[in-house]
Amino acid sequence: GQQLNQSPQSMFIQEGEDVSMNCTSSSIFNTWLWYKQDPGEGPVLLIALYKAGELTSNGRLTAQFGITRKDSFLNISASIPSDVGIYFCAGQAAGNKLTFGGGTRVLVKP
Amino acid sequence: SAVISQKPSRDICQRGTSLTIQCQVDSQVTMMFWYRQQPGQSLTLIATANQGSEATYESGFVIDKFPISRPNLTFSTLTVSNMSPEDSSIYLCSVEGARGADTQYFGPGTRLTVL
């Protein structure tokens, strides 16, 4: 079946830094979604992308739908402590099923 | 987006018992989904809950273990049957967005621990 490779698996942020994560696939997707999950909560949709090449922002978050339709990235600018959490990408090909990446755990630098 | 609630939010159950998880949405939706998130892992789709017909299960999930009901367009239940410690996970329902199932919104999840 389809698989999404999400990297990095984890990262440390320092307040004010810009951070980036990405997802790649061996197959084409029609939709890319980015979610954030806080401990004890369900995933919250951050950004949805529906067209190849689309670049969309939501506050300090920016995501792009790769032109090949096989990848997407999410950038967080000027990170703050509440950016800590797990970020998941998800893609949809044909049909209704979403395929999720393995997640990027964002932690604060000690 | 729709407001989604789940009950219970968490539970601790004994091996061999069953637990039914409820998912309630504040507006009518065509598509509802159930996911499992094992500890430290990503989300895996269990099944699509279809109103008025049997749920559609993904590979590796069967109706006898995870029976699903969908009596109307705002409500669904997932039962985890004959539980074992391997069933300890977060169970999440999701619903389609306004433009369809290519955008999904999640409930808060049910954290299940099986002893």
HADDOCK unambig.tbl for C-alpha pairs under 7 A between the chains (distance, minus, plus):
assign (segid A and resid 31 and name CA) (segid B and resid 102 and name CA) 6.51 0.50 0.50
assign (segid A and resid 41 and name CA) (segid B and resid 108 and name CA) 5.02 0.50 0.50
assign (segid A and resid 41 and name CA) (segid B and resid 109 and name CA) 6.50 0.50 0.50
assign (segid A and resid 42 and name CA) (segid B and resid 106 and name CA) 5.90 0.50 0.50
assign (segid A and resid 42 and name CA) (segid B and resid 107 and name CA) 5.69 0.50 0.50
assign (segid A and resid 42 and name CA) (segid B and resid 108 and name CA) 4.17 0.50 0.50
assign (segid A and resid 42 and name CA) (segid B and resid 109 and name CA) 5.46 0.50 0.50
assign (segid A and resid 43 and name CA) (segid B and resid 106 and name CA) 6.06 0.50 0.50
assign (segid A and resid 44 and name CA) (segid B and resid 106 and name CA) 6.82 0.50 0.50
assign (segid A and resid 45 and name CA) (segid B and resid 105 and name CA) 6.67 0.50 0.50
assign (segid A and resid 92 and name CA) (segid B and resid 102 and name CA) 6.25 0.50 0.50
assign (segid A and resid 96 and name CA) (segid B and resid 101 and name CA) 5.38 0.50 0.50
assign (segid A and resid 96 and name CA) (segid B and resid 102 and name CA) 6.23 0.50 0.50
assign (segid A and resid 100 and name CA) (segid B and resid 42 and name CA) 6.71 0.50 0.50
assign (segid A and resid 100 and name CA) (segid B and resid 43 and name CA) 6.32 0.50 0.50
assign (segid A and resid 101 and name CA) (segid B and resid 42 and name CA) 6.83 0.50 0.50
assign (segid A and resid 102 and name CA) (segid B and resid 41 and name CA) 6.79 0.50 0.50
assign (segid A and resid 102 and name CA) (segid B and resid 42 and name CA) 5.17 0.50 0.50
assign (segid A and resid 103 and name CA) (segid B and resid 42 and name CA) 6.44 0.50 0.50
